[in-house]
């Protein structure tokens, strides 16, 4: 099934999501900002990954055009889109149903 500990993803992502969930204003007091915080944190991570690949490509190839192309390809890689779909849909199901994996 998976690990409950942050073994595969860094904990900074979890802290960023929790901070965003606290900071994001809510127009509806009954609403939950965790969904929006997850989406914003994911897009911040994708953006920063693209920036990192851009600078890595400049260091390796010494060509800005190649760096732009590699950053765009990396940021739009289908794995990121699949991760966004699976993680977001799974978290929304858990949040909306208010059930965890071990509750029946």
C-alpha positions as CSV (number, residue, x, y, z in Angstrom):
1,X,0.0,0.0,0.0
2,X,2.6,2.5,0.9
3,X,4.5,4.1,3.8
4,X,3.0,6.6,6.2
5,X,6.3,8.2,6.8
6,X,7.7,10.8,4.4
7,X,10.2,8.4,3.0
8,X,9.8,9.2,-0.7
9,X,8.9,12.9,-0.5
10,X,10.7,15.5,1.5
11,X,8.9,16.8,4.6
12,X,9.2,20.4,3.4
13,X,6.3,19.7,1.1
14,X,4.1,18.7,4.1
15,X,5.1,21.8,6.0
16,X,4.5,24.0,3.0
17,X,1.0,22.5,2.5
18,X,0.1,22.9,6.2
19,X,1.3,26.5,6.2
20,X,-0.7,27.3,3.1
21,X,-3.8,25.7,4.6
22,X,-3.5,28.0,7.5
23,X,-2.7,31.1,5.5
24,X,-5.3,30.8,2.7
25,X,-8.4,32.9,3.7
26,X,-11.7,31.1,3.6
27,X,-14.9,32.8,2.6
28,X,-16.9,29.9,4.0
29,X,-16.1,29.0,7.6
30,X,-17.3,25.4,7.0
31,X,-14.9,24.9,4.0
32,X,-11.6,23.1,4.2
33,X,-8.6,24.8,2.6
34,X,-6.5,21.7,2.4
35,X,-7.4,20.9,-1.2
36,X,-6.4,24.4,-2.3
37,X,-3.2,24.2,-0.3
38,X,-2.3,20.8,-1.8
39,X,-2.7,22.2,-5.3
40,X,-0.7,25.4,-4.6
41,X,2.1,23.4,-3.0
42,X,2.2,21.0,-5.9
43,X,2.5,23.8,-8.4
44,X,5.2,25.6,-6.4
45,X,7.1,22.3,-6.3
46,X,6.8,21.9,-10.1
47,X,7.9,25.5,-10.7
48,X,10.9,25.1,-8.5
49,X,11.8,21.8,-10.1
50,X,11.7,23.5,-13.5
51,X,13.9,26.3,-12.3
52,X,16.4,23.8,-10.9
53,X,16.5,21.9,-14.2
54,X,16.9,25.2,-16.0
55,X,20.0,26.1,-14.0
56,X,21.4,22.6,-14.2
57,X,21.0,22.7,-18.0
58,X,22.8,26.1,-18.2
59,X,25.6,24.6,-16.1
60,X,25.8,21.4,-18.2
61,X,25.2,22.8,-21.8
62,X,26.0,26.5,-21.5
63,X,23.0,27.3,-23.8
64,X,19.9,29.1,-22.6
65,X,17.7,27.8,-25.4
66,X,18.5,24.2,-24.4
67,X,17.9,25.1,-20.7
68,X,14.4,26.6,-21.5
69,X,13.4,23.6,-23.5
70,X,14.7,21.1,-20.9
71,X,12.9,23.0,-18.1
72,X,9.6,23.1,-20.0
73,X,9.9,19.4,-20.9
74,X,10.7,18.4,-17.3
75,X,7.9,20.6,-15.9
76,X,5.3,19.2,-18.3
77,X,6.5,15.6,-17.9
78,X,3.4,13.2,-17.8
79,X,4.6,11.8,-14.4
80,X,3.9,15.1,-12.7
81,X,0.4,15.3,-14.2
82,X,-0.3,11.7,-13.2
83,X,0.9,12.4,-9.7
84,X,-1.3,15.5,-9.5
85,X,-4.3,13.5,-10.6
86,X,-3.7,10.6,-8.3
87,X,-2.7,12.5,-5.2
88,X,-5.3,15.2,-5.5
89,X,-8.2,12.8,-6.2
90,X,-7.1,10.5,-3.4
91,X,-6.8,13.3,-0.9
92,X,-10.1,14.8,-2.0
93,X,-11.9,11.4,-1.5
94,X,-10.4,11.2,2.0
95,X,-11.2,14.8,2.9
96,X,-14.7,14.7,1.6
97,X,-15.6,11.3,3.1
98,X,-13.8,12.2,6.3
99,X,-12.5,8.6,6.4
100,X,-9.0,7.2,6.5
101,X,-7.7,4.0,5.2
102,X,-8.3,2.1,8.4
103,X,-11.9,3.3,9.2
104,X,-14.9,1.2,8.1
